[in-house]
Amino acid sequence: MDARFDMFANDIAAKFGKRFANASLVIGQSPLPRSTQELVSLRASQINGCGWCIDLHTKEAAAAGESAVRLHLVAAWREATVFTEAERAALALAEEGTRLADAHQGVSDETWSQVRKHYDDDQIAALVCLVAMINAANRLAVIVHQKGGSYEPGMFAAAFG
């Protein structure tokens, strides 16, 4: 199935995309480790079934030196030994923040406590914003059926930089 709509070719979508990318730069330049950012983005994208974002974040993480083992195990992070306690807290927040409609409480107090234990206020701010941004990106791409597979590392930055 082809994409329903080319978000990169439409003027309004391109203007929005540039502003969206600029907001994402704040997160990218934060003290939240890049590996954590990519793992969180990948996990939320897996949950939301966003092929474009899974492709993008898998390839960007690999290009930044992330191991194939860790990338393959993100979907089953609770059953894996390759993630730090801090990464596990971030992945739990990503899952609970992505699955808001599935839980009456949203992010649990236990998960929030783990996040507070491992991250400072600036990192938490970046993490919360990241979960919101990747979920928005997933929705944009899924709605228009933007397909994964053709992304090349650096492509997003080049398009909106």
N, C-alpha and C positions, 0 to 999 in steps of 0.2 A: 504494500500500500504506500503510495506517495504521500508526501506532506500535503495537508489541506491548503496551506497558506504559507507563503515565504515571508517570514518575519524579518528577514535581513534585507528584503527588497522593497518593503513598504516604508514610506517616509515617517509616518507616525510611529510605527513599530521600531524603526531604526533610531529615532530620537529617544524613545523610551528605553531601548536597549542600551544606548550610550549612557543614559542617566543611571540605569540599573547597574551597568558595569562600573560606573564611578562610585556608586554606593558600595559595591563589592570590594573596591580597592581599599576602602577603610578597613574592612575585615582582613584583607590580604596583608595589609601593612601593620596589623595589630600584633601584640606579643603572643597570640595564640599560635602554637607551632603549626607550620604549614602541613606537616604530615597529618596532624589532627584535623585540620580544615578539610583536607582531601578525604580522609576516612569518613568523617561526618557527612560530607556532601555525597559521597558514594553510597553510604548506608541509607540516607533519606531517599536518594534517587532509586535505589533498589526497591524500597518499600512502595514508592509511588509509581514504579514501572516506567521510569523515564529513560528510554534507551539512549537518547542524545546525551543526557547528563551523566549516565553511567559510563558511556564511551569517553566523554570529556574528562571526567574526574579520574577514571582509571588511567588514562593515558598521561594526564598531567602529573598524577602521583608517581607513576613509573618514571617519567622524565625527570622528576625531582629526586629519584633514587629510592622510592618505596619498593619493597620486595614483592615479588609475585606471590609468595606464600601469604603475606599479610593481605594483599588485595583480594586473593581468592577466598580468604577466610572472613572477610568483613561481614558477609551475609550470615555467618554462624559465629560471630565474635564471642558469644557466651560459652561456646563449646570449644574455644581455641585458647592456646597458651601464649600466643605471640603478641598480645596487646598489654600495655601497661595498665595499672589501676586508673591512672588519669585518663587514658584513652577509653577505657571501659566506661568510665563515668560520662565522658563526652558522647560515646555511642549510645548509652542509655538515654541521655537527654535528647539526642537526635531522634531516637525511636519514639519516645514518649511525646516529644514536641511535634513529630510528624503525624502520629496517630491520635490526635486530639479528639477526633470524633469517636474513637473506639474506647475512650476511658473517661469516666465522669469527672475525674480529678485533674486531667491533663498530666502535667509532670508531677510525679510523686515526691513527697517530702524526702523519702529515702534517696532517690536519684539526686534531688537538689542538694542534699547534705553531702553526697559524694562529690558533686561538682564543686561545692564550696570548699571541700577539703583539699582538692587538687589544683584549683585555679584561683588567681587573684581577680579583683574586680574588673580590670581591663580585659582579661582573658574571658571572663564570664560574659561581659557585655558583647565581646566579639562572637562568642559561641552562641549566645541567644540570637543575635542578629544573623549569624550564619544559618542557623536552623530556619529562621523565617525566610531568608533570601533563597536558600536552596529549594524550599518548598514552593516558593513563588516561581522560581525558574522551572521546576518540574511541571507545574501546572501550565505554564506558558507552552512548553514543548509538547506535553501530552495532548493538550487541547488541539493543537494544529498538526499533530502526528509527525513531529520532527524526529526523524529516524537517526539512530546511532550507527556508527561504523565508519563514517568518513572523516571524523575529527582528527586533526593533527595537533600535537602539543604546540601551544602558543597561538593557535588560530583565533581563539576568542579574544585574547589580548590584542592581536593584530587588527581584528575587525572593529574593536571599540576603543583602542588605545589612542 
